[in-house]
Amino acid sequence: MSFPGSGLLDSIEIVDAQARSAAIRRARARGVRLPTFSQLAGITPIPADITANLQGVDPDAPESDNLWRVNWFNAEDRRTIAGLPRHFVLPKALTGVDAPIVVMVGAHFPMIGAHKVLPAYAGLVTKLVSGRFDPERHRAVWPSTGNYCRGGVAISRILGCDGLAVLPEGMSRERFEWLERWVADPSHIIRTKGTESNVKEIYDACHTLELDDSNVILNQFSAFPNYMAHYLCTGTACGKVFENFARKAAGSRLAAFVAATGSSGTIAAGDYLKAVYGTRIAAVEALECPTLLEGGYGEHNIQGIGDKHVPLIHNVMNLDYIIGVSDQSTNALNVLFRGESNRTALRKLLGVQRSDLVSFDNVGISGFANIVASIKLAKYMDFGPDDVIVTMATDGAQLYESEAAAMIERHIPKDIPQNDFHAMLRRCLHEPVADSVIETTGRDRRRVFNLGYYTWVEQQGVSVEDFDARRSQAFWKGVASSYQAWDDLIEDFNAEVGLN
């Protein structure tokens, strides 16, 4: 890479032939063929022999063929490949707005039931094929607030690498139960202080781990393969879903892409959609910790969005809206859409079909945040029936059963009177728009961009020159287009493994 800011990026070349040879030996011994990013994006086809084998492979097992399922094209059974990424359209009876809101489903991704396994694959594979990770002497350290570290542990195990998960101790019980089943040793789960908002504590733990040169930190908040993979794979998937929708609804335009910030990998899909369709991009965060909105602080429970910082890989100079959502709403919705009695009440109150509600099996807490934010944006912009909004459900309801139980124990009676149920539903789905939505000006973008200085330059040692290079869209276009060169290295790696 020769464009400004390339000091932030791994050069796309082999930097250590011995480490790469070790990775090739490990892949050959484990029968691993690596998919290219073009194949995961659906741009080039998956080999026929892989497709034929997949139906017999358990999507939740550490099997090498599951690497080919690290994409948006898994069918509902999670075993077969679909022509169109899984998604559902929210009925107007539920949203109360004319704009169609399309929800992409991340729960059909393999092993972890969440789309964060995609950036984990991108992070480790780019290290392996370029000789930056030797599976015979390195350990992969995965700092995260939950899903990314699970994805990293899964990818590490398939590729025969040691993987360590670093995450806050206050995350959902289900995340830790999954990790306990997958890690090689209980010591490979490192619990840091706090909850969703305590990202710096994760970084501090990683600084300690980094003192041992056998630990390689794969930080999703600063790893540009995260951005690249979502730009290409998630962006392409959203585009295919929109085009399918538009064929049935002539005159539709892809008005907005709405995504919680998190590591800011997923929101890179918005950059793709803006380039192709002129789509505007909305970032979602918790009102209890309004970092982008107000430069603020706090703590919240919208699991899946770390904050109190601006990720290095967030292209904030391309951002059009910032939307705040309360975790009180998402916590309550995580209860109201669960269980047969609640769904029966929803059908009666809203006049929706049972099938409309079954889709919410695939919506976790951050998915509810994205849905509430999409409704807010539709109201703020007065979007009509031709203005399509695409948003994300990163993971499914099964990861938050313990959170729902805790909410019932603390705040919500198990049997909610109908009037109270309706009032709670309306209050949570239709939060006030005032003061919680910003349509960004140039000054807003500069303010948010500058906020990242304190994390990345002062705390994490990024040079000012490299930090500032990210203001230019030329930098981000270079990152996005890098998939082609990485694909070439992956194909060369596969050829030397010799399993084709």
C-alpha positions, 0 to 999 in steps of 0.5 A: 500500500502506498497511499497516505496512512498505509502505516496503519495497514499490513502490507499485502505481501509475505513478510515471514516465509517460515511462519507462512510455511508453518501455517501451510503445514498446519492447514494441510494436516487439518485439511483446510482450504481457505475461501477467498473474500470474493467467494464469501461475498458471492462474487465468485462461486464456491467450488462444487465439491465444497457445496456438495459436502456442506449439507453433511457438516454440522454448522456448529462444529469446529469443521474446516468446511464451516469456513465456507459458511462464513457468509450471508448466504446460509439458508434457514437450516444453516446447512444449505446455501441460499441464493439470497441472504436471509432477511425479513421485512418488518410490517408497517403494523409493527413499525408505524412508519411507511418506509420498509425496514429490511432486517438482515439476519446474522444468526445463520452464520456458523459456529457462533450464530452471529456475523462477527465470525466474518471479521474474525476470519478476515483478521486471522487469515490475512495474518496467516497467508502473509506470514504474520502468524505462526501457528506453531508459536503464536497465540491469537488474542481476541479482544471483544465485548462478546461475539467477535471473541467467540468468532475468533476462538472458533476460527482459531480452533478450525485453523489449529491456532491457540485462541484467547478471548478477552471480554468484560465480565458483565456480558451475557451468561450465554457468551461465557457458556459458549466459550467454556465449550470451545476454548482449549483451556479455561485460562484462555477466557480473560474476564475484564472489569465492567460491561459493554462500555468498558472497552479501555479495560479490554485494551489494558489487558491486551497491553499486558498480554502483548508483553509476551511476543507469542501473543498476537493481538487481533483488535477488531476496533483497529484491524482494517481487514474487519472494515474490508470484509464487511465493506465487500461481503456485508455490503454486497449481501445488503445490495442483493437483498435490496435489488430483490426487494426493488424488483417487486416494488418498482421505484424503491431506493435504498435510502439508508443503512442503519447499524450500531457502531460496535467495532465499526466493521459492520457499518463499513457496508454503508460505505459500499452501499453509498458508493453503489446506491447513494445510500445514507449511513446512520450510526446507532449508539446507546443514549446511556453512553452518548459518545458520538452524539455528545462526547459523553460517557456512561454504562449500558446493556445494548450488548454488541456495541462497545463505546466511550471511544471511536474505533480506528476503523470507523469512517466517520467522515462518511457518516450522515446520521447519529441515532441514540437508543435507550437500553431500557427500550432494548432490554424491554423489547428483549422480553416483550417479543419472547414467549408464546403468551407475549407473541399472542398479545402482540398479534392481538394488539398489532394485527400482525401474523405469527410468521412476522413474529417468528422472525424475532427469534433471530433478533438479539438486543443490538438488533432491537436497537437497530430496529428502534433507530430505523423507526426513529430515522424514518420519522425524522426524515419523513421517509415514504413507502419508496424509501427502503432502510436496511439494518442488522440483527447481528445475532439471535435471541438465544444469546440473551435468555439470561438477560430477559430472565434478569429483566423480568426479575428486576423490572417487568412482571411475568404476566403483564396487564394488556394495557401496560403491555401496549404502553410499554411496547409503544414507548420502547418501539417509538422512542422520542426522536427529539435530541436523539437524532443528528443529521451530521454536518461537516463540523459534526463529522470533524468533532467525532473524528477528533474524538478518536485522537485520545484513544488512538494517538494518546493511548494506543500510539498511532502516529498523528500522520496515520490517524489524520490520513483517515480523513480522506475517502481515498484511504478508505477506498484503498482499504476496500479494494485490498480484498483483491490482493488478499484473495491472490495471497489466499489462492497462492496459499491454497495452492501450496497446501495442495488440497484443491 
